[in-house]
Amino acid sequence: MQLQKDTNPALNTVTAYGDDYIEINKTGYHQSIYFMPEGPINGLDIQKPTDFTTELLQNITGVRPTEKDPMAFLDGANAALENPEDIEVLLIGTGRQQQLLHPAITSPLLGLRIGVEVMDTPAAARTYNILMSEGRRVVVALLL
């Protein structure tokens, strides 16, 4: 399905999608991918929604552990997480049909006030384009 006639080459825009491809700025990808409005298009080495892990979602969004006190480990304190990219929303397209993720996988992101929305891939692509055009800090992961 063709989504947009014109693209802004400075922003990653989903321009089309089908059963076996996703097109970003008129370049086709035949594998699962994730990306932000700016920056590279990254391959996802997973095949199904159940392959998502907390660590993978943190990697996709750029969330990382941080310790404010370098000696906190002596007290057994767990490292806190930070959101250096100031991501607002993570959209996850799970393929042809929506398949929800276990809440334990997404809870660390929700604790950082990053919204996590799971939907089928066509809906995630359309929603990404809307949020991106509004200037929102969004990341999208699209499974084929």
Secondary structure in CASP SS format (residue, H / E / C, confidence):
PFRMAT SS
TARGET T0000
AUTHOR 0000-0000-0000
METHOD secondary structure of the structure
MODEL  1
M C 1.00
Q E 1.00
L C 1.00
Q C 1.00
K C 1.00
D C 1.00
T C 1.00
N C 1.00
P C 1.00
A C 1.00
L C 1.00
N C 1.00
T C 1.00
V E 1.00
T E 1.00
A E 1.00
Y E 1.00
G E 1.00
D C 1.00
D C 1.00
Y E 1.00
I E 1.00
E E 1.00
I E 1.00
N C 1.00
K C 1.00
T E 1.00
G E 1.00
Y E 1.00
H C 1.00
Q C 1.00
S C 1.00
I E 1.00
Y E 1.00
F E 1.00
M C 1.00
P C 1.00
E C 1.00
G C 1.00
P C 1.00
I C 1.00
N E 1.00
G E 1.00
L C 1.00
D C 1.00
I C 1.00
Q C 1.00
K C 1.00
P H 1.00
T H 1.00
D H 1.00
F C 1.00
T C 1.00
T H 1.00
E H 1.00
L H 1.00
L H 1.00
Q H 1.00
N H 1.00
I H 1.00
T H 1.00
G C 1.00
V C 1.00
R E 1.00
P E 1.00
T E 1.00
E C 1.00
K C 1.00
D C 1.00
P C 1.00
M C 1.00
A H 1.00
F H 1.00
L H 1.00
D H 1.00
G C 1.00
A C 1.00
N C 1.00
A C 1.00
A E 1.00
L E 1.00
E E 1.00
N C 1.00
P C 1.00
E C 1.00
D C 1.00
I C 1.00
E C 1.00
V E 1.00
L E 1.00
L E 1.00
I E 1.00
G E 1.00
T C 1.00
G C 1.00
R C 1.00
Q C 1.00
Q C 1.00
Q C 1.00
L C 1.00
L C 1.00
H C 1.00
P H 1.00
A H 1.00
I H 1.00
T H 1.00
S H 1.00
P H 1.00
L H 1.00
L H 1.00
G H 1.00
L C 1.00
R C 1.00
I C 1.00
G E 1.00
V E 1.00
E E 1.00
V E 1.00
M E 1.00
D C 1.00
T H 1.00
P H 1.00
A H 1.00
A H 1.00
A H 1.00
R H 1.00
T H 1.00
Y H 1.00
N H 1.00
I H 1.00
L H 1.00
M H 1.00
S H 1.00
E C 1.00
G C 1.00
R C 1.00
R C 1.00
V E 1.00
V E 1.00
V E 1.00
A E 1.00
L E 1.00
L C 1.00
L C 1.00
END
